Structure formats: C-alpha cells, structure tokens
Amino acid sequence: MKQFANQLEANQAIQTTFLVLHKEIRQKKTGEPYLSLTLGDKSGDVDAKMWDHVAEVMDTFERHDYIKVRGLTAIYQNRMQLTVHKLQRADDREIDKADYFPASTRNREEMFAELRQHVAAMTNPHLKALIEAFFSDAALVEKFKTAPAAKTIHHAWIGGLLEHVLSLATLAKFTAAHYPGVDPDLLLTGVILHDVGKIDELTYDRGFGYSDEGQLVGHILIGLRMVDDKVRQVPGFPPKLKLLVEHLIASHHGELAYGSPKVPATLEAMLLHHLDNLDSKVETVRQAVERDTLVDGNWSAYIPSLERSLLKQERYLRGATAPAAPPARTEPARPATDFAAKLSGALLPKG
C-alpha cells in the first residue's frame, strides 16, 4: 500500500514509492558519496538521505523518476527526515500518477464552466470574442485546465492555474463594482490572460519545472505572443484596445524588479496586479502552514517567498509551545537505533 509523505511518523520503517523532486550527490567527511534527496507525492514532500551503498545506485535514476525506497524515518532538527537504506528505480507502468501530483480539490470541468459563465456576462463584443478565440482552441484549453499556476510558490498543483484565474475572476467582479471607473470586461480579460503563457512556460507531465521556452522567454512574452495570434482571429479588433490588453499582461507583476517590463499605468492594470498578488499571497500562506514540515512549535519554517515564518494559529490557540532550537550541524545526523540496524538487513533486491 502506498505510504504518503504526510502520513510519515518518526521511527517508522517504510516501504513505498516516491517521485524524485531533487537529487544531489554530496560527499561525507570521509570523501565517500551520499545522496541528498527530496522525495514527494501528492500529499507533500520529505527530505531524504542515503548514506551507504550509494555508488551502486546513484547513476540508476534521475530527478523526476519514480523510485521504490525502504528506509527509516526520524526527526532531525524538528523536521521529518527519511534515511534510505535501499532504493531502485520504479517502472512507470506500475505507477498511478494521480498519487504523485497534487491537484485541485475542485473539479476542473466545473471550474472551467464557472469561468465560462463570467465570460458569458461580458458586454464588450471585442473582448468577449478575444476570450472565445482562446477558449475555442481545444489544445490550449486542455493545457489551461491542467497547468499549475507556479512551480512551487502558489497554486502549484494540477488545475492550479484555472483555480487561480477563477478566484481572481470572483475578486475582479467585486472590485469592479466597488470602485468607480473600472472597466469590468477589460479587467476580466486581464484576469483570464495575464498568466496564460504559463501553459507553455511550465512543464507538468512528470514533476513541475520550466520548459526551454519558459527559461528563455518567460510567460509574459509567451502570453503576449498568444494574444497577438488570437487578436488576428477577431475581425475589427480595435488596435488601442489591444494595447490595453497587452499592457495588462506586461505589467501584472507590478514592478520592474519582479519581471514586469512595464509598471501598471491604468486603473485595471493596477487592480489586476494587486488582486493577483493578494490571491497568490493568501494561497502561499495557507499552503505553507498546512504543509509545514516542522514537527513541533507554533511557527512554520522560514518561507523564502514571503521572507518570514508564519504563526500556526490553530496550534497556537490550543496552547502548544515551541521546542528549543536544535544545535546547527553541517551534515545531517544519521539515526543510530537498534531498529535501524535490524531494518538494514531487509532490503529491496538489486535491480
């Protein structure tokens, strides 16, 4: 039976299969190699180390391969860590990919149908026709319903882009009605298209990563090319309106330092940027607390994208207290228990 990352407990012997999210070959103080891995599935990930017999297996698998592992869990520096005693690459035909890729808890077809309802309410014929040009492209729509919104930071799961866009559509509807002078159709167009380039910027067939196009060009320029292509399919699309749509995409990161070639210069662009930032930050906070890997304490691990740790509010209100910080170490500790010694004899066959 598959043991998921979020079900692991300390001092537990495990035999399961994971997706390799990160692989690094390092050297022990003796000069011998050891493996530093991040292994994951749809529930989360776990730090793993393999100390012995590394030379036999280190070239038999790569990042984004599935591997069978046997090992022992332990708590190291207040985090769950897996010491791998044996591993071998798994046959993809034995894998149910649904176990390894986090996915939206909402049905993607239902979310897309809800987004289509937002589009159906648009009154600007040019903008509505532009969105319909995108949505009539079956291959594009399939990617749009599947892609994550990011590699790791927010909505990083199958269907994450669609979920993010739908959330923004709801926020846009409210704010456009709340603030005078906002063009609701233009704002909704920006909501739907601001990250459309991510369908080709990101890869999501095995692990989440960046395509060559994503690395070299990025989703903003990819999205602008897509808009240029689809506008050609809408007869009589006003050139000035096209520029406003392009500006929404080009400026949605808000600042030049964050990758936008332009800063927001219209009311709709300013709203789009802040709504996008709000939705991504809220989801980042929610996921960071929910999937925090620290075993004890009221505070999460440090989150680089937010430049802070976060209060685990439910634990705090229950009255849990944080443990003393463990001493810093340059090399992870190796659990030394009788149980681990016994386990070392029960290994997977070589293969």
N, C-alpha and C positions, 0 to 999 in steps of 0.2 A: 504494500500500500504506500502511496506517495506521502512522504512527510514534508509538510510545507515549512518554509522558513519561519513564519510567525508562530509555529507550534513548537519550536525547539525549546527544551528546558535544559538547565545545567546538569552536567554529569549524566548525559543521556547518550547511549550508543545508538547511532543512526545508520541506516542503510537506505539510501534514496537517490534520486536523480535531480540534478540542478542544471540550470543554464549558466555558463561561464560568462559573467559580466565584465570581469577584469582578470588579467593574468600577468604576473610579473615574476621573473626568476631572479632571486636575490642570493646573496652569499652570507653564510653563517660566519662567525668569527674564525672558524677553522678553515674557511675557504671553500667548504662544500656548499652546493646549491640548496636552496629551499624554495618552495613555491608560496607566494602570497597571492591569494585569490579572493575575488568577490563572487559569491555564488547566489543565484536568485531564482525566484519563481514569481507567480502572480501575487503572492502574499507579501513579498518584500525580499530582502537580501541578508546575507550573513557573511562576515569576514571569516576566511578560512586560511589555514596554514598547513602545508605538508612538509615535514622535516626529514623523513627517511625515504630511501629508495627513489629519490626524486629523479636521478639521471635516467632511470628506466622508463619514466612516463612523461617527462617534461616536454618532449617533442611529439607526443602522440595526440595532442589536442590543442586547440586554439581558442581564443575568445569567440564567443557566440556558438561554441559547440555545446552539446549536452554531454554531461559526464555522470557516471554512476560512482557514488562515493560510499565508503564506510569510514566511520570515524567516531570521535567522542566530542561532545560539547562541553564547554566550560565557560566561566565568567572571567574575563580579563579586562582590567580597568573599567569595570562596571558595564561591560558590553558582552553580548553573547559572541563566542568565538568557537569555530569548529576546527579541531585538529584532525586532518585527514590521514588515515592510515593506509588506505588503498583507494585507487581510482582507475577508471578506464572509460574511454570514450563510449558513449551510448549510440546505438543505431537509431537514426532519425525515425525509422519506420515504427519503432517501439514507443515513440513519444506522442502524447496528446498535447499539442501546442497550447491548448486552452489552459493548461496547468501552469504555463510558464510566462505568459504575457498578461500583465494587468490590463483590465478592460473596464470600460464604463459600466457602472451598475445599472444604467438605463439602457433600454433597447434602442439601438442605433436607428432602426427604421422609424420608430416612434418619434425620436428626436428630430430626424430629418423632416418628417411630416409636420411636426410642430413649427419648424423653421419655415417650411413652405407656406404655412398659414400667415406668418409675419410678412412674407413676400407678397402673398395674395392681397394684403391690405394696402400695399403701396399704391400711390396715386400718380406718381411721375412716370409716364409711359416709357421714357428713355431708360431710366434707371431700372425699372422693372424688367424691361426687355433685356438689359445687360445681365441681370442676375439669372434670368431664364436662359440666356445663352450659355451661361456656366452650367446651370442645372440640367440642360438638355444634353450635355456631354456625359454619356454613361460612364466612361472610363474615369473621367475626372471626379464624378460624383462618388464612385466606389472608393477612390483614394480619400476623398474628403470625409467620407463616413468612417474610414478606417484609421487615418493618421492620428498620431498623438499630437498634442499642441506644443510639446517640447521634448527634448531628450531626457531631461531629468527634473527640471525645476517645477513646472506646474502642469497639471493635466497630462502627465507623462504616462499615458495608457492608451490602448486601442480605443478609438472613438473619442479621445480627449479633445481633439481639435473641434469636432462637432459640438461636444458638450460645452466647451469654452465659448464658441460662437453663439450657441443658443442662450447661454447665460447672459452674454453681452446684449443680445437682441432684446431680452426682457428688461435689462437695465437701460438700454437706449430708448425703449418705448416710454419708460417712466420719466427719464430725464428730458427727453424731447418735449414732453407735455409740461414738465415742471418749469423749464427755462424758456422765456420768450425768445423768438427769433431763430430757434433751431429748426433746420430742415430735417424732418424725421426720415424721409426717404434717403436723403444723402447720408445721414448718419448710419442708417441701417445698411446701406450699400458698403460703407466703410467697415462696419462690423463684420459683414459676411466675407469681404475680400481682403481685409488687412493681413491675414495670415495664410491666405490661400496658397501662397508659394511654398508653404511648409509641406505640402503633399509631395513635392519633389525635392525639397531641401533635406528632409529626414528619410532614413531608411527604417523600416519596421516589419521586415519579413522574418527576421530572427531576433536579435537584440535591437535596441533603439540606438541609432547613430546618425551620421551625416553622410549623404551621398557626395560624390565628387562635385556635382553641380552645387550642392549646398555649401561645401567647403570653399569652392572657388568664387561663387557668386552671392549666395545667400537668398533667403526667402523674400526679401523686399524687392530685389531686382527680378527674381523669378515671377513674383506676383504682378509686377508692372508689365512684364512681357505678356503674361496671360491676359491682362486687361486690354492691352493693345490688340491682341489677337481677337478677343471676343467683341470688342467695340466694332471691329470691321464687319461683324455679322449683324450689326444693328443699323439698318439704313437711317441716315439722317441724324446720327447721334451728335449732339452739339459739341464742338471742339472745346469750348470753355468748360462745359460740364465734365468732359473727360479729364481736363486738367485738375478739376476739383477732386475727382475720384482718385486720380494718381497722387495728388497731394496727401490725401488721407492715408494711403498706403506708405508713401515715402516718409511721413512724419510721425507715424503712430508710436514709435519708441520714445518720442518726446524730446530727446536731447541728442546732439551730435555724438556725444561720448558714449551713448548707448546704441549706436549703429544706425540711427536715422540720418539720411543725407540732408534732411530738412527738419526744422522745428515746426510745430503746429502754428499755422498762420490764419486759421479760420475757426469759427466757433465750433463747428462739427469736428474738426481735427483735434482741437483741444479736448473736447468731450471724449472723443474716441480714445485718445491717449490715456486719459485719467481713468476711464472705465476699464480699459484693457489692463492697466496697471493694478487697479483695485481688484479685479476678478482674479488675476494671476497671483497677487499677494495673498489674498484671502485663502485661495486654494493651497498655496505653498504652506501657509501657517497650519491649515487643517491637516494636510498630509504629513507635515513634519512632526506634529505632536502625535498623530495617530500611529505613525510608523517609527517613532523614535526607538533607537536601539539601546539606549541606556536602560539597565535593568531596574535601578532604584533612583530615587531622588525626585524633587519637584520640578526640575528643569531639564529641558531637552539638551541634546548635544548642540554644539555651535553649528549654525546654519549659514554657510558662506554667502548664499544668495541674499539673505536677509541681514547679514552682519550682526547676528545676535543669537543668543539662546532664547528659548520660549518657555514660559511657565506652563506646566502640565496641570491645568486648572482643576480638573476633577480630582487628581491625586492630591493637590494642594488643599482643596476644600475638605478632603477626607482626613487630613492631618498627617499625611506621610512626611517623613523628614529625609533630607538628603544625607547620604553617607559621606564619610571623609574622603577627600580626593586621594586616589592611589598614587604611589610614587611613580615618577616618569621613568620609562625604560626605553632603551634604544632598540631592543629586539623583543618581540612578543614572548611572553612566558610559555613554556611547554608544560601542560598539565602532567604531573607525575603522580599517578594513582595506581593502586593495585588493579583497579578496574581497567585502566588503560592498558596495563601490561597483559591482562587476560585477553583483551579485545584484539591486541596486535596479532594474535595467532589465528584469528577468524577473519581472513581477508578474502577479497574477491580473487578469483583466478586470473592469471595474467591473460591479456588478450588485447 
